[in-house]
Amino acid sequence: MDKERLQIENVSKSIGKSTLLYPCSLSVREGEIVALCGGNGAGKSTLINMIAGISRPTSGAILLDGLAWSSDRVAYADRVGYMPDEFQFGSALTAFETLSFYASLRRVGRERVLELLDTVGLLEVRNRKVSTFSKGMRQRLLFAQAMLAKPALLLLDEPTNGLDPYWMEAFGKLIRLAAGNGQAVVFSTHQLNIAESYADSALFMVSGHVRYSGDVKTLKEQYRGAGGLYGAFDRIVASGAPMEREGE
Ligand SMILES: Nc1ncnc2c1ncn2[C@@H]1O[C@H](COP(=O)(O)OP(=O)(O)OP(=O)(O)O)[C@@H](O)[C@H]1O
């Protein structure tokens, strides 16, 4: 049986009187791809930022390979490849210099930098300043940055924003490849077709509540005649009943 990689137990987040995320639990196995689905303000980035260690949960616990951010910060951070939702690259640096900078932080060599630039289709433009890149090119560089050290957990906030159909599909293939190597992948998206095509499991999030957590294949079969995951999302959200992850 595949090993549990990420365990999230009753994690919530409040700031002042606002609840950004109500208690939520999730476990992710090695080789599993999980999509956090929901509209603007659903709480996807709030959850991702807590998993990344950027913000602390108000309650609950997060363990990655049995490690907690609070007690094993360095070992925990070493296991996470994080792609933020928004990021400003240093404007004076080229793509190669940018990725090399992050590679040095991750103790990763030049060969891997070149391999990844090739993987994300930026090898030929590696000496161009990132400030001249399109949104999709910057997204691909950011994705390469997350993949540098072949992390145990790829944590990707809206990774397909700005990607054209070719790179959208390439992204799907790359995360499947990562999962095939035992890496766990958690990504957020507004696009349920992306979740439907590439994720094993999905969380449907609405206004800080997880309304569904479970298997994508089961959902696809269950809602085959109702528009796939889009139909499933509409019906589950409209039904009003929170649903638990299968087997829990
Ligand atoms: N620092 C903050 N203080 C108060 N409320 C916040 C803060 N950051 C986020 N929020 C609120 O928390 C909620 C969840 O935001 P979050 O960014 O997690 O949503 P999201 O699902 O990632 O949305 P999007 O798809 O628009 O990126 C939103 O209502 C947002 O306004």
The ligand as an SDF file (V2000), in Angstrom:
LIG
                    3D

 31 33  0  0  0  0  0  0  0  0999 V2000
   -4.9670   38.2980    5.4170 N   0  0  0  0  0  0  0  0  0  0  0  0
   -6.2880   38.1310    5.3150 C   0  0  0  0  0  0  0  0  0  0  0  0
   -7.1160   38.7010    6.1950 N   0  0  0  0  0  0  0  0  0  0  0  0
   -8.4660   38.5170    6.1250 C   0  0  0  0  0  0  0  0  0  0  0  0
   -9.0660   37.7720    5.1840 N   0  0  0  0  0  0  0  0  0  0  0  0
   -8.2750   37.1830    4.2810 C   0  0  0  0  0  0  0  0  0  0  0  0
   -6.8590   37.3080    4.2890 C   0  0  0  0  0  0  0  0  0  0  0  0
   -6.3530   36.5940    3.2590 N   0  0  0  0  0  0  0  0  0  0  0  0
   -7.4130   36.0490    2.6350 C   0  0  0  0  0  0  0  0  0  0  0  0
   -8.5530   36.3980    3.2270 N   0  0  0  0  0  0  0  0  0  0  0  0
   -9.9150   35.9800    2.8610 C   0  0  0  0  0  0  0  0  0  0  0  0
   -9.9540   34.5670    2.9910 O   0  0  0  0  0  0  0  0  0  0  0  0
  -10.8100   33.9980    2.0210 C   0  0  0  0  0  0  0  0  0  0  0  0
  -10.1130   32.8730    1.2980 C   0  0  0  0  0  0  0  0  0  0  0  0
   -9.0760   33.4280    0.5080 O   0  0  0  0  0  0  0  0  0  0  0  0
   -8.1150   32.5160   -0.3790 P   0  0  0  0  0  0  0  0  0  0  0  0
   -7.0720   33.4030   -0.9600 O   0  0  0  0  0  0  0  0  0  0  0  0
   -7.6760   31.3500    0.4130 O   0  0  0  0  0  0  0  0  0  0  0  0
   -9.1280   32.0160   -1.5210 O   0  0  0  0  0  0  0  0  0  0  0  0
   -8.8270   31.2240   -2.8650 P   0  0  0  0  0  0  0  0  0  0  0  0
   -9.7420   30.0530   -2.8900 O   0  0  0  0  0  0  0  0  0  0  0  0
   -7.3770   30.9410   -3.0070 O   0  0  0  0  0  0  0  0  0  0  0  0
   -9.3110   32.2860   -3.9350 O   0  0  0  0  0  0  0  0  0  0  0  0
   -8.7460   32.7010   -5.3910 P   0  0  0  0  0  0  0  0  0  0  0  0
   -9.2420   31.6360   -6.3050 O   0  0  0  0  0  0  0  0  0  0  0  0
   -9.4150   34.0160   -5.6310 O   0  0  0  0  0  0  0  0  0  0  0  0
   -7.2660   32.8030   -5.3200 O   0  0  0  0  0  0  0  0  0  0  0  0
  -11.2670   35.1470    1.1260 C   0  0  0  0  0  0  0  0  0  0  0  0
  -12.5570   35.5570    1.5320 O   0  0  0  0  0  0  0  0  0  0  0  0
  -10.2600   36.2420    1.4110 C   0  0  0  0  0  0  0  0  0  0  0  0
  -10.8250   37.5190    1.2690 O   0  0  0  0  0  0  0  0  0  0  0  0
  1  2  1  0
  2  3  1  0
  2  7  2  0
  3  4  2  0
  4  5  1  0
  5  6  2  0
  6  7  1  0
  6 10  1  0
  7  8  1  0
  8  9  2  0
  9 10  1  0
 10 11  1  0
 11 12  1  0
 11 30  1  0
 12 13  1  0
 13 14  1  0
 13 28  1  0
 14 15  1  0
 15 16  1  0
 16 17  2  0
 16 18  1  0
 16 19  1  0
 19 20  1  0
 20 21  2  0
 20 22  1  0
 20 23  1  0
 23 24  1  0
 24 25  2  0
 24 26  1  0
 24 27  1  0
 28 29  1  0
 28 30  1  0
 30 31  1  0
M  END
$$$$
